[in-house]
Amino acid sequence: MRRNASTWCCRTADDLLLVAEVDGEVAGMAEVVPRPVPRDHQILIPRQTAEVHTVVLDHCRGRGVGRALLGAAERVARDRGVEFLVAVVFAPNEDAAGFYYSAGFGNHGLLLGKGLDAG
């Protein structure tokens, strides 16, 4: 198997999309999305943070594709001055949570959400 995580396209000056290929076929992607630095008056620590989103096709899982993509995403983020990566995983997605935990991510707060009806 040949793994190659490479920069595929940039949607904006800040967001970056990385694509992994296995045997010449797209196997997955990772996206690094920088968040705005909090203003000084907020409670949050003013440091550069980015979200990372990782997707690997089902038939390519368990082959190191996700790990290669996440490693590349971390390097790209670090090179762009990011100090802290956030992976937003919804509670029912235990596979994704396990993947990020195994890569050194941990609980750093609680994200609460509420859907709003149109109207």
C-alpha positions in Angstrom: 0.0 0.0 0.0 1.2 3.5 -0.9 0.1 6.3 1.4 0.5 9.9 0.4 -1.1 12.7 2.4 -0.7 15.9 0.4 -2.1 19.4 0.2 -4.8 19.2 -2.4 -6.6 22.6 -2.3 -7.0 25.7 -0.3 -10.6 27.1 -0.1 -9.5 30.4 1.6 -6.2 31.9 2.7 -6.7 30.2 6.1 -8.6 26.9 5.6 -6.6 23.9 4.3 -7.7 20.6 2.9 -5.4 17.6 2.9 -6.2 14.5 0.8 -4.8 11.0 1.3 -4.4 8.6 -1.6 -4.0 4.9 -1.4 -2.9 3.1 -4.6 -3.7 6.2 -6.6 -7.3 6.5 -5.3 -8.6 9.1 -2.8 -8.9 7.4 0.6 -9.8 10.3 2.9 -9.3 13.9 3.8 -8.5 16.2 6.7 -9.4 19.8 7.0 -7.7 22.4 9.2 -10.0 25.4 9.9 -8.4 28.2 12.1 -10.7 29.8 14.6 -10.5 33.5 15.3 -8.2 34.4 18.2 -10.4 35.4 21.2 -10.4 39.1 22.1 -8.6 40.1 25.2 -11.8 40.8 27.2 -13.1 37.2 26.8 -12.6 34.5 29.3 -10.9 32.3 26.8 -7.1 32.1 26.6 -6.1 34.2 23.6 -4.2 31.6 21.5 -4.5 30.5 18.0 -6.8 27.5 17.8 -8.0 25.5 14.8 -10.6 22.7 14.2 -9.5 19.5 12.5 -12.0 17.3 10.7 -10.9 13.9 9.4 -12.8 11.6 7.1 -11.5 8.2 5.8 -13.5 6.0 3.4 -14.9 2.9 5.1 -12.8 0.4 3.0 -9.6 2.3 3.8 -10.0 2.4 7.6 -7.5 0.5 9.8 -4.7 1.0 7.3 -3.1 4.1 8.9 -4.8 6.6 6.5 -6.4 8.6 9.3 -3.3 8.7 11.3 -1.2 9.9 8.3 -3.8 12.6 7.6 -4.0 13.8 11.2 -0.2 13.9 11.4 0.0 16.0 8.2 -2.8 18.3 9.6 -0.9 18.8 12.8 2.2 19.7 10.9 0.4 22.2 8.7 -1.4 23.7 11.6 1.8 24.1 13.6 3.5 25.7 10.6 0.7 28.2 10.4 1.0 29.2 14.1 -1.8 27.1 15.5 -1.2 26.3 19.2 -4.2 24.1 19.9 -6.3 21.8 17.8 -9.9 21.0 18.4 -11.7 17.9 17.0 -15.5 18.3 17.4 -17.0 14.9 17.7 -20.7 14.3 18.3 -21.3 11.9 21.2 -22.8 9.0 19.2 -19.7 8.8 17.0 -17.6 6.5 19.3 -15.2 5.5 16.5 -14.2 9.1 15.8 -13.9 9.8 19.5 -11.7 6.7 19.9 -9.5 7.8 16.9 -8.9 11.2 18.3 -8.3 10.0 21.9 -5.7 7.5 20.6 -4.0 10.4 18.8 -3.6 12.3 22.1 -6.7 14.5 22.0 -8.6 14.8 25.3 -11.6 16.4 26.9 -11.2 20.1 27.2 -14.6 21.4 28.1 -18.2 20.7 27.1 -19.9 21.7 23.8 -23.6 22.3 24.2 -25.9 22.8 21.2 -29.5 23.6 20.4 -31.2 23.3 17.1 -33.3 26.3 16.2 -36.5 26.0 14.3 -37.0 28.2 11.2 -39.6 30.6 12.1 
